[in-house]
Amino acid sequence: MSKLGIFILLSACMFVSFRDVESINTAVVAGQQFLHYTLEKNVNNFNETERNKTCSMFIKDFKRFWYNSSGGKYLTEYLSFLEEWLCHAQFSLECLKRPYDFNQFTKTTYDRACNRSVFETQCFSSLVAVSSVRGRNSSQKWNNLLRALRTYQLSDAELQDPCIQVALYDAVVLERGKYGYYHESKRLVLPFCQISWCGRDAENINRKPIKAWNCLPQICKVNIIITMVICSILAVAIVVANVSVILVFMLNKKLRNSQGVYKMSLACSDFLVGVVVVPSIPVSLNMRLNIPEVMGMSYNASNLSVQHDIRFDDVPHLPGINTVYYRSYLNAIGFFTTTSFIISIYSLMMASFDRFSIVRKPLAYSKDGAKLLAIRATVILWILSIILGVLPIFVGRSLRYGLLASTLISTSGTASLSLYVVAFAFPLIVMWVLSISTFVMTVRHNNRTRKLVASKNKTLSSRTEIRMARTLGIMVGVFTLSLLPVICVILASLFLVQIYPQRILTFKSYDFSIHTSFEFFSAVILVCNSLWNFFIYNGRNDDFRMANKNMYGSLTKRFHFRTKISITSSDSAPKTVGRRTFTSETSKQNSQRISQQTIPSTPPNGKKDFSTVQSDNSPMSVLVTSKV
């Protein structure tokens, strides 16, 4: 077969590309099984040079896309292909280095392909145990155990055994063929977990669809559950805190100034984070782990026709190509994530401008004008943020929403860097410049005021300005600190070559898992910024603290008053009458006692003497004393 024929054949039937949102830099490539199936009988027609080129091409392809959670890049078939196509040098090197040996399943798969005797010795007892549980005679022949294994209704616990998983592929090869009847499930980007990789045959998948959750170790499942619970609690806390901020600024007229407008805008964006962004983290984890993986859909190939009513394992290798996240889900969550973050950082920037203008030109500053300007600026800010949030939905591959930081959905693509510079880097730099300038000018103004004016009101005003400048500086500083972990992750990805799975020769799974966990942690710290502003206001602003206390106190008293009324209404009528009578008599006696104390004595000369008036805590005595 000529080189041109090989190229045309490979180009025509080898790859079908589609997107897997788990990967960051590449699209998923699938369809390798068609080349296997088509050329399986023509291996001997290739000369040595053509065979080596073909082997190198398949190895290169597997290295580039092995880490995608779907797409048919299966380690079992990859090793079988190298062995079948007589790629002796490459196969020996693969068995020696074992670059894809990440867990017990991959280790057992390598043992099956590279050291058959070790594989059968280690897994023989597992197959015998499965047969013994079902009352079958335990045959001492490996092939007989494999044939019987495919007929069993295996439990979830039995399917967790890596020996059983790899033995199922061995049974498939024995009964059906090397390609098309086995599915591997793998997940790399999971916080606080190692790489997950397992396999099932078509028979068991048709009985019960495989889920990535079933392949996770127990400690990983516990970590995922704890992560979901923490994110759920965090979402509730963010919602409650920002609803409190919004209500306090709406109900307190004194706080509805220009700074209050910007803070309400910030609270509304943080409210969106608590309602949409943070809850999407456990939802995305659940979708990644608990969506059933089937053998796949039929490919649009001319040499293979698939009817809708036949089973997937009746046709050559149709792997699970279902995307984990729907595009509508990515667009919706990505829109709210991007929009809320842009509104937050630009609201802080506008608040910094407002505070800077007060300090720079205090006489020219108008509260009413500043409030009107704040309202207009906030409306424009929300409109522009919504436009930027919608933009990735319509641009295309250069700018679209994808999965970042394990479970945080944001923009990705070649043009995403420009959006990040405009949306985050530029306003962050402006905020810091304005905050530092405002604080320096406030301190200078305070020093001049102390020298020129000794008035307490002026000094108090200067202290208030410094306090407000410090509060805004704290908000900017906390926001910057929440971004630092994200910046560290970005910088680490530039220098740590061992965290890139497509570079398999330098890839280290342990370093990759640590980087993934820290990436997830940095995303959680970033969204936690939506919670801290409530505590900053409560600790730094006396008016906000008092208004917040009164609001919750009023709600508590109202609830307590309603409860008290319901309890009092359940008392008997005679007790109520008696209580009222006693209260009336007591009031009457008190009034008589007070009147006696407050009537001054009249001496013989006819003049009233107030010196005999007794002083007590009654209101009337206070009145008389004040007259004296």
C-alpha positions in Angstrom: 0.0 0.0 0.0 1.4 3.4 -1.0 2.1 6.3 1.3 -0.5 8.3 -0.4 -3.1 5.6 0.1 -2.2 5.4 3.8 -2.6 9.2 4.1 -6.0 9.2 2.3 -7.3 6.3 4.3 -6.2 7.7 7.6 -7.6 11.1 6.8 -10.9 9.7 5.6 -11.7 7.3 8.4 -9.5 7.8 11.4 -10.7 10.8 13.3 -13.9 12.5 14.1 -13.4 15.7 16.1 -15.7 17.1 18.8 -15.3 19.2 21.9 -14.8 18.0 25.4 -15.0 20.9 27.9 -12.8 19.1 30.4 -9.7 19.8 28.2 -8.4 23.3 28.1 -6.3 23.5 25.0 -7.6 20.9 22.6 -10.6 19.3 21.1 -11.4 15.6 21.5 -10.5 13.3 18.7 -12.4 10.0 18.3 -12.9 7.3 15.7 -9.6 5.5 15.9 -11.5 2.2 16.2 -12.6 2.5 12.5 -9.0 2.3 11.3 -8.5 -0.7 13.6 -11.6 -2.4 12.3 -10.9 -1.6 8.6 -7.2 -2.4 8.5 -7.0 -5.2 10.9 -6.6 -7.8 8.2 -4.1 -5.7 6.1 -1.3 -5.4 8.6 1.0 -7.7 6.7 0.6 -5.6 3.5 2.6 -2.7 5.1 6.3 -2.6 4.8 8.6 -1.9 7.8 8.9 1.9 7.1 5.1 2.4 6.6 4.4 0.3 9.7 6.8 2.4 11.8 5.2 5.6 10.6 1.8 4.3 11.4 2.9 3.2 14.9 4.5 6.5 15.5 1.4 8.4 14.4 -0.9 6.4 16.7 1.4 6.8 19.6 1.6 10.6 19.0 -2.2 10.8 18.7 -2.8 8.8 22.0 -0.3 11.1 23.8 -2.1 14.2 22.8 -5.6 13.1 23.6 -5.5 10.3 26.1 -6.6 12.5 29.1 -10.0 13.4 27.6 -12.9 11.8 29.5 -14.4 10.5 26.3 -13.4 9.9 22.7 -12.3 6.3 22.6 -8.7 6.8 23.7 -8.6 3.5 25.6 -5.4 2.1 27.1 -6.6 -1.5 26.5 -7.0 -1.0 22.8 -3.9 1.2 22.5 -1.7 -1.6 23.9 -3.5 -4.2 21.8 -2.9 -2.0 18.7 0.8 -1.7 19.3 1.1 -5.5 19.8 -1.0 -6.4 16.8 0.7 -4.0 14.4 4.1 -5.4 15.3 5.3 -2.1 16.7 8.0 -4.0 18.5 10.3 -1.2 19.5 7.5 1.1 20.6 5.7 -1.6 22.4 8.8 -2.6 24.4 9.4 1.0 25.3 5.8 1.4 26.4 6.0 -1.7 28.6 9.3 -0.5 30.1 8.3 3.0 31.0 4.5 2.6 31.5 3.8 6.3 31.2 0.0 5.8 31.7 0.3 3.8 34.9 -1.7 6.0 37.3 -3.8 3.6 39.4 -4.5 -0.1 39.9 -6.6 -0.5 36.8 -3.9 0.9 34.5 -1.3 -1.2 36.2 -3.3 -4.3 35.7 -3.9 -3.4 32.0 -0.1 -3.0 31.5 0.4 -6.4 33.2 -2.1 -8.0 30.9 -0.3 -6.7 27.8 3.3 -6.8 28.9 3.5 -9.7 31.3 0.7 -12.1 30.8 1.7 -14.6 33.4 1.9 -12.0 36.2 -1.6 -10.8 35.2 -3.2 -14.2 35.3 -1.4 -15.1 38.6 -2.6 -12.0 40.3 -6.2 -12.1 39.0 -6.9 -15.8 39.0 -8.2 -15.8 42.6 -10.6 -12.9 41.8 -12.2 -14.9 39.0 -12.4 -18.0 41.1 -14.1 -16.1 43.9 -16.7 -14.7 41.5 -17.5 -18.2 40.3 -17.6 -19.7 43.7 -20.1 -17.1 45.0 -22.5 -18.2 42.3 -22.1 -21.9 43.0 -20.2 -22.6 39.8 -17.4 -25.2 39.6 -14.2 -23.3 39.6 -12.4 -24.4 36.5 -8.6 -24.2 36.6 -8.5 -23.0 33.0 -8.3 -19.2 32.5 -10.3 -19.1 29.3 -13.2 -21.1 30.9 -13.3 -18.6 33.8 -13.4 -15.7 31.3 -16.3 -17.2 29.3 -18.3 -17.7 32.5 -17.4 -14.2 33.7 -19.4 -12.6 30.8 -22.5 -14.4 31.8 -22.6 -13.3 35.4 -24.7 -10.5 36.8 -21.8 -8.8 38.5 -22.5 -6.5 41.5 -21.1 -3.0 42.0 -18.6 -4.3 44.5 -17.3 -7.0 42.1 -17.0 -4.4 39.3 -14.8 -2.3 41.5 -12.1 -4.9 41.4 -9.4 -3.9 38.8 -8.7 -7.6 38.1 -12.4 -8.1 37.2 -12.4 -5.0 35.0 -9.4 -6.0 33.0 -10.5 -9.6 32.9 -13.7 -8.4 31.3 -11.7 -6.9 28.4 -9.8 -10.2 28.2 -13.1 -12.0 27.9 -14.4 -9.6 25.3 -11.2 -10.2 23.2 -11.7 -13.9 23.5 -15.4 -13.9 22.6 -16.1 -10.8 20.4 -12.9 -9.0 19.3 -10.3 -6.6 20.4 -12.2 -3.4 19.4 -15.7 -2.2 19.9 -17.1 -3.9 23.0 -15.3 -2.3 25.9 -15.5 1.1 27.5 -13.1 3.0 29.7 -14.1 5.8 32.0 -11.5 8.3 33.2 -11.6 11.6 35.1 -8.5 13.7 35.7 -9.6 17.1 36.8 -11.2 16.3 40.2 -10.4 18.4 43.3 -8.7 16.5 46.2 -8.6 13.2 44.2 -6.1 11.2 42.2 -6.7 10.3 38.6 -9.7 8.0 38.2 -9.6 5.3 35.5 -11.7 2.2 35.1 -13.3 -0.1 32.5 -16.5 -2.1 31.8 -17.6 -4.4 29.0 -20.6 -3.8 26.9 -22.7 -6.5 28.6 -22.5 -4.9 32.0 -22.9 -1.3 30.6 -26.2 -2.4 28.9 -27.3 -3.8 32.2 -26.3 -0.7 34.2 -24.7 2.3 32.6 -21.2 3.1 34.0 -20.7 6.3 36.0 -17.4 7.9 36.9 -18.6 8.0 40.5 -18.4 4.2 40.6 -14.7 4.3 39.7 -13.7 6.6 42.5 -11.8 5.4 45.6 -13.7 5.7 48.9 -11.5 8.6 50.2 -12.1 10.5 47.0 -15.9 10.1 47.4 -15.7 11.4 50.9 -13.7 14.5 49.7 -16.1 15.2 46.9 -19.1 15.0 49.3 -17.4 17.3 51.8 -16.6 19.8 49.0 -20.2 19.8 47.9 -21.5 20.4 51.4 -19.1 23.3 52.0 -20.0 24.9 48.7 -23.7 24.6 49.5 -23.2 26.2 52.9 -21.1 29.0 51.4 -23.8 29.7 48.8 -26.5 30.1 51.5 -24.2 32.4 53.6 -23.5 34.6 50.6 -27.1 35.0 49.7 -28.2 35.8 53.3 -25.3 38.3 53.8 -26.0 40.2 50.6 -29.7 40.2 51.0 -29.0 41.9 54.4 -26.8 44.5 52.8 -29.4 45.3 50.1 -32.2 45.6 52.7 -30.2 47.8 55.0 -29.2 50.3 52.2 -32.8 50.3 50.9 -34.5 50.9 54.3 -32.0 53.4 55.8 -32.3 56.8 54.1 -29.0 58.0 55.6 -27.0 55.3 53.8 -28.6 56.0 50.4 -25.8 58.2 49.2 -23.4 57.8 46.3 -21.3 55.2 48.1 -24.5 53.4 49.0 -25.5 53.1 45.4 -22.2 51.5 44.5 -22.3 49.2 47.5 -25.9 48.1 46.5 -24.6 47.4 43.0 -21.8 45.3 44.5 -24.2 43.5 46.8 -26.5 42.6 43.9 -23.6 41.2 41.9 -22.5 39.2 44.9 -26.0 38.0 45.4 -25.8 36.5 41.8 -22.6 34.8 42.8 -24.4 33.2 45.8 -27.5 32.2 43.8 -25.9 31.0 40.6 -22.1 30.7 40.6 -21.4 29.0 43.8 -24.2 26.4 43.5 -23.0 25.6 40.0 -19.8 24.1 41.6 -21.5 21.1 43.3 -23.9 20.8 40.3 -20.9 20.6 37.9 -19.2 18.1 40.1 -22.3 16.0 40.2 -22.7 16.2 36.4 -19.1 15.2 35.9 -19.4 12.2 38.1 -23.0 10.9 37.9 -24.0 11.2 34.3 -24.3 7.7 32.9 -21.8 6.8 30.2 -23.1 4.6 27.4 -21.1 2.9 24.7 -21.9 5.8 22.5 -23.7 7.0 19.4 -23.2 5.9 15.8 -20.7 7.7 13.7 -21.5 9.2 10.3 -19.4 6.7 8.3 -20.2 5.2 4.9 -18.9 1.8 5.7 -21.0 1.3 8.8 -24.7 1.7 9.2 -26.4 1.6 12.6 -30.1 1.2 13.3 -31.6 2.9 16.3 -33.2 -0.3 17.7 -30.0 -2.4 17.9 -27.7 -2.5 20.8 -24.5 -0.5 20.9 -22.3 -3.5 21.4 -23.6 -5.1 18.1 -21.5 -2.8 16.1 -17.7 -2.1 16.1 -16.5 0.1 18.9 -18.9 3.0 19.6 -17.3 4.7 22.6 -18.9 7.1 25.0 -18.7 10.5 23.2 -21.5 12.2 25.1 -20.3 15.6 26.4 -20.5 16.0 30.1 -21.9 19.5 30.0 -24.4 20.9 27.5 -23.6 24.0 25.7 -26.7 25.8 27.1 -25.5 25.0 30.7 -22.0 26.3 30.0 -23.4 29.5 28.4 -25.9 30.2 31.2 -23.5 29.6 34.1 -20.6 31.3 32.3 -22.7 34.4 31.6 -23.7 34.9 35.3 -20.1 34.2 36.4 -18.5 36.7 34.0 -21.2 39.3 34.5 -21.2 39.2 38.3 -17.4 39.4 38.5 -17.2 42.4 36.1 -19.9 44.2 38.0 -18.2 43.6 41.3 -14.8 44.9 40.3 -16.1 47.9 38.3 -18.4 48.9 41.2 -15.4 49.0 43.5 -13.5 51.0 40.9 -16.4 53.6 40.6 -16.7 53.7 44.4 -12.9 54.5 44.5 -13.4 57.3 42.0 -16.2 58.7 44.1 -14.2 58.7 47.3 -11.2 60.2 45.4 -13.3 63.1 44.1 -14.5 63.9 47.6 -11.0 64.2 49.0 -9.5 65.9 46.0 -12.2 68.7 45.6 -14.4 68.7 48.8 -15.9 72.1 48.1 -16.9 71.2 44.5 -18.4 67.9 45.6 -22.2 67.8 45.6 -23.9 64.9 47.4 -27.0 65.0 45.3 -25.0 65.3 42.1 -22.7 62.5 43.1 -25.7 60.3 43.9 -27.3 61.0 40.5 -24.0 60.3 38.8 -23.6 57.0 40.7 -27.1 55.9 39.6 -26.3 56.6 36.0 -22.8 55.0 36.2 -24.3 51.9 37.8 -26.9 51.5 35.1 -24.3 51.9 32.3 -22.0 49.5 34.1 -24.7 46.8 34.3 -25.5 47.2 30.6 -21.9 47.0 29.5 -21.3 44.0 31.8 -24.3 42.1 30.4 -23.0 42.8 26.9 -19.5 41.5 27.8 -21.2 38.5 29.4 -23.2 37.7 26.3 -20.3 38.2 23.9 -18.6 34.7 24.3 -21.9 33.0 23.4 -21.8 34.4 19.9 -18.1 34.8 19.1 -17.0 31.2 18.6 -14.0 29.1 19.4 -11.7 32.1 20.0 -13.9 33.2 22.9 -16.4 30.9 24.5 -17.4 29.5 27.9 -15.7 26.4 29.2 -14.6 24.7 32.3 -11.8 26.4 34.3 -10.4 25.7 37.8 -11.9 22.2 37.9 -15.5 23.3 38.2 -15.6 27.1 37.6 -17.1 28.0 34.3 -15.6 31.1 32.6 -14.3 32.3 29.3 -11.7 30.3 27.4 -10.0 30.5 24.0 -7.4 32.7 22.4 -9.3 35.9 22.9 -10.1 35.3 26.5 -6.8 36.9 27.6 -8.0 40.2 26.2 -11.3 40.0 28.0 -9.5 39.3 31.3 -7.2 42.3 30.8 -10.2 44.6 30.2 -12.5 43.1 32.8 -10.1 42.4 35.6 -6.5 43.6 35.3 -7.3 47.2 34.2 -9.9 48.0 36.9 -7.8 46.3 39.6 -4.8 48.5 38.8 -7.0 51.6 38.7 -8.5 50.7 42.1 -5.2 50.4 43.7 -3.9 53.7 42.3 -7.1 55.5 43.4 -7.1 53.9 46.9 -3.5 54.8 47.6 -4.0 58.4 46.3 -7.2 58.8 48.3 -5.6 57.7 51.5 -2.5 59.8 51.1 -4.6 62.9 50.3 -6.9 62.3 53.2 -4.0 62.0 55.7 -2.5 65.3 54.3 -5.8 67.0 54.6 -6.2 65.8 58.2 -2.8 67.1 59.1 -3.6 70.6 57.7 -6.9 70.7 59.4 -5.3 70.0 62.8 -2.8 72.8 62.3 -5.3 75.4 61.1 -8.5 74.6 63.0 -9.0 73.4 66.5 -12.6 72.7 66.1 -13.9 69.3 67.3 -16.3 69.1 64.4 -13.6 69.6 61.8 -11.4 67.0 63.6 -14.3 64.6 63.7 -15.0 65.2 60.0 -11.4 64.4 59.1 -11.5 61.3 61.1 -14.6 60.2 59.3 -13.0 60.8 56.0 -10.0 58.7 57.0 -12.2 56.0 58.3 -14.2 55.8 55.1 -11.0 55.8 53.0 -9.6 53.0 55.1 -12.9 51.0 54.7 -12.7 51.3 50.9 -9.1 50.4 51.0 -9.9 47.3 53.0 -12.5 46.3 50.5 -10.0 46.7 47.6 -7.4 44.8 49.6 -9.6 41.9 50.4 -10.7 41.7 46.7 -7.0 41.7 45.7 -6.1 39.0 48.2 -8.9 36.8 46.9 -7.3 37.1 43.4 -3.8 36.2 44.6 -4.4 32.4 44.7 -5.7 32.6 41.1 -2.7 34.5 40.1 -0.4 32.0 41.8 -2.2 29.2 39.9 -1.7 31.0 36.6 2.0 31.6 37.3 2.5 28.0 38.4 1.0 26.7 35.2 3.6 28.7 33.3 6.6 27.1 35.0 5.5 23.6 36.0 5.8 21.4 33.0 4.9 18.2 34.9 1.2 19.3 35.2 0.4 19.1 31.5 -1.1 15.7 30.6 -0.4 16.1 26.9 3.3 16.0 27.8 3.2 12.5 29.0 7.0 12.0 29.2 7.3 14.7 31.9 3.8 14.4 33.4 3.5 13.5 37.1 0.0 12.6 38.2 0.7 13.5 41.9 1.8 17.1 41.0 -1.2 17.4 38.6 -3.6 16.4 41.4 -2.1 18.9 43.8 -2.3 21.7 41.1 -5.9 20.7 40.4 -6.9 20.8 44.1 -5.1 24.2 44.6 -6.8 25.5 41.4 -10.2 24.5 42.9 -9.3 26.1 46.2 -8.3 29.4 44.5 -11.7 29.5 42.8 -13.5 29.0 46.1 -11.4 31.8 47.7 -12.4 34.1 44.7 -16.1 33.5 45.2 -15.8 33.9 49.0 -15.0 37.6 48.3 -18.8 38.0 47.8 -19.2 37.2 51.5 -16.6 39.4 53.2 -18.1 42.8 52.3 -21.0 42.3 54.7 -18.6 41.8 57.6 -16.5 44.8 56.5 -19.5 47.1 56.5 -20.6 45.7 59.8 -17.2 46.2 61.4 -16.3 49.6 59.9 -19.5 51.5 59.4 -21.4 52.5 62.6 -24.5 53.5 60.7 -24.6 50.2 58.8 -24.1 48.2 62.0 -26.8 50.0 63.8 -29.3 49.8 60.9 -28.5 46.1 60.5 -28.9 45.5 64.2 -32.2 47.4 64.2 -33.5 45.5 61.2 -32.8 42.1 62.6 -34.0 43.3 66.1 -37.3 44.4 64.6 -37.7 41.1 62.9 -36.9 39.3 66.1 -39.3 41.4 68.1 -42.0 41.0 65.6 -41.7 37.3 65.6 -41.4 37.2 69.4 -44.5 39.5 69.7 -46.6 37.3 67.5 -45.5 34.3 69.5 -46.4 36.1 72.7 -49.8 37.0 71.4 -50.6 33.5 70.4 -49.5 32.2 73.8 -51.5 34.9 75.7 -54.7 34.3 73.6 -54.7 30.7 74.8 -55.1 31.8 78.5 -58.5 31.7 80.2 -60.8 34.8 80.4 -61.0 35.1 84.2 -57.3 35.3 84.5 -57.2 38.1 82.1 -59.8 40.1 84.0 -58.1 39.6 87.3 -54.8 40.7 85.9 -56.4 43.9 84.5 -58.2 44.7 87.9 -54.9 44.3 89.8 -53.2 46.6 87.4 -55.9 49.2 87.7 -55.7 49.2 91.6 -52.0 49.3 91.6 -52.0 52.3 89.2 -54.6 54.1 91.4 -52.5 53.6 94.6 -49.4 54.8 92.8 -51.1 57.9 91.6 -52.4 58.8 95.1 -48.9 58.3 96.5 -47.4 60.5 93.8 -50.0 63.3 94.4 -49.3 63.3 98.1 -45.6 63.6 97.5 -45.9 66.4 94.9 -48.3 68.7 96.8 -46.2 71.2 98.7 -47.1 72.2 102.3 -48.5 75.7 103.0 -47.0 77.4 106.0 -48.9 80.0 108.1 -47.5 82.9 106.2 -49.4 81.6 103.0 -46.2 80.9 101.0 -45.6 77.5 99.6 -42.5 75.8 100.8 -40.9 73.4 98.2 -38.2 72.3 100.6 -40.4 69.6 102.1 -40.8 67.9 98.7 -39.3 64.4 98.8 -37.1 63.4 95.9 -37.8 60.1 94.3 -37.7 58.5 90.9 -41.2 59.4 90.0 -41.8 61.6 86.9 -43.7 64.2 89.0 -40.9 64.6 91.5 -38.5 65.2 88.6 -40.8 67.8 87.2 -41.1 69.6 90.6 -37.3 69.5 91.2 -36.7 71.0 87.8 -39.0 73.9 88.6 -37.2 74.6 91.8 
